[in-house]
């Protein structure tokens, strides 16, 4: 009998291509200092070994079948300054069948807005790779003979907020296989999108978590598709109803066959959820042994063959539904021993799951005991009562007045370490899947003590490590970082002065004065043409950090982009509303938009702030952080103007009142933002209107 993992049989083995294959080495003191130079010198079948470490602003075009592997850890190709020159990808495979192992890419950006961490026009096998914070994560071409294989890889936070870029985008190729991998938090795009003729997506964790991806899995052109043994989660903020969409664009692929077997689905999206959509006429369309948690509809479109699935409005008995640990407990009586033998596909491929996902990016054999359980896990599949060893070598390094970096030595576990809990002054402040953590919620001139504990997939937690302490430096005075400030308290005239002292005065266009500001007067914007226009200056080039602040009183909060502050064409911005409704902040070279989880109230004053410090992008509403994400890269500069209340490029006009606008060239702390929120810009005045109640739906990513 054929196995549904048969795609592995067609995986290429490059070492057999050249009997005398050479090994070329990249790194400090090695023959080559760049991957591009080593690839240029390599022959088909050679191996390029890259020492672990960061290779900043290095791209590589690969035009031959070679193996590229990180040695001693991951080789991190990190883009920071400017644009990727090939305008394609940090690693761009133009031809051949390439193997990438232990490779990390991040920060990819370019003029097209479509730069990938890894891009291929040929075939590729990726193992133990980490692709994150790029305009596109992975992107392939449309060679119908190509194969793309991903194993034990992570894709995180890729996209630009437009919905057009994705964590993974596989083109119209022959075969796609993704296993034991982790795709999460795509920025409004899809976590996995594939147009391949044959797709095997098995034993992965594909989860929105605190993000807002569109589809978790999108198979727009149909095709022979096997979705088996995955963990699939949709957040409350997703921009589409479906977790899986099959044939949503066309039926171009010659086979329309969809097998969805032994997956665990969880949706926080609400009653509009559709767990699986399949294009009308899809046959066979098989739903067997799946768990569906949350309200909504199991399937729409084609009529499926449904066998022993479990639907539950709430937690059916997982180890930790909030922690995305969907292993079964003894309380999952509706799933344990209630499945049906999945059998084979119409073409003879086995549908029985052989493995189950182990976090992060690993797997174990799925045991057999009695009837198969429903969902991605077999109850009791991992019997583990032994905690990991205690993390050692914890160091705490203050890198600024608002950030402390932690690192430690990896723990060991009899089954596998799943992650680490981080404690500050005795209270847990975060967790990490790696041996490092950035604490960006600290205050200036303060001493902190940290400990770390390791945990495994069985819920066992080690003792806390020996403590490590760090003292943050003092913060610089706010005045030296304030680049522009507007009180809007003039009440008359066609211009507004800059209270920062940098001379960034603005000219009014179609605005009107109002005495109903947050502090004294304010400007009213008509939602169609009103702006404040501030000419470009060097002080408005916020390359390494920023804080954008304003009080806003929106009269229209329906889903659409509406500018509060915009520099040029998305170089940096603060938005009162987004296409999904909530406010947003960001910049086109720092990962695009970061969006909140709840829309602002209409006809009410709310304080907005967006910050970026080179490592994290944050959004605040009324002084409270409502969204964040890890982010690197420089903020792009432009000679185009700074505009308030609208822009000349996209026509994203704010409707309502704006007051107390500030622009800084560094990220303010929460305490500093709260001080600004309660203090009028110099030259302002008046009694503040009441502050609305605190934000709801707070998310941290």
ABEGO torsion letter per residue (X at the ends): XBBAAAAAAABBBAAAABAABBBBBBEBGBABABAAAAAAABBBGBBBBBBBEBBBGBBBBBABBBBBBBBGEBBBBBBABEBBAAGABABBBABEBBBBBGBBBBGBBBAAGABBABBBABBBBBBGBBBBGBABBBBBBABAABBBBBBGBBBBGBEAGAGABBABBBBBBABBBBBGBBBBGBBGBBABBBABABBBBBGBBBBAEABBBBBABBBAAEEBBBBBGBBBBBBAABABABABBBGAABAABABBBBBBBGBBBBBAAEAABBABBBBBGBOBBBBBGBBBBEBEBABBEBBBBBBGBBBBABBAGBABAAAGBABBBAABAAABGABBBAEBBAAGBBABBABBBBOBGBBBBBBBBEBBBBEABBBGABBBABBBBBBBGBBBBBABAABBBBBBBBBBBAAEBAEBBBBBGGBBAEBBABABBBBAABBBGBBBBBBBBBBBAAGBBBBBBBBBBBBBBBBBBAAAABABBBAGAAGBEABBBBAAGAGBBBBBBGBBBBAABABEBBBBBAGAABBBBBBBBAAABBAABBBBBBBBBBABABBBBBBABBBEBGABBBBABBAAGBBBBEBAAAGEBBBBABBBBBGBBBBBBBBBAGABBBBBBGGBBABBBBBBEBBBBBABBBBBGEBAAAGBBBBEBBBGBBBBABBBBAAAAAAAAABBBBGBEEBBBBBBBBBBGBBBX
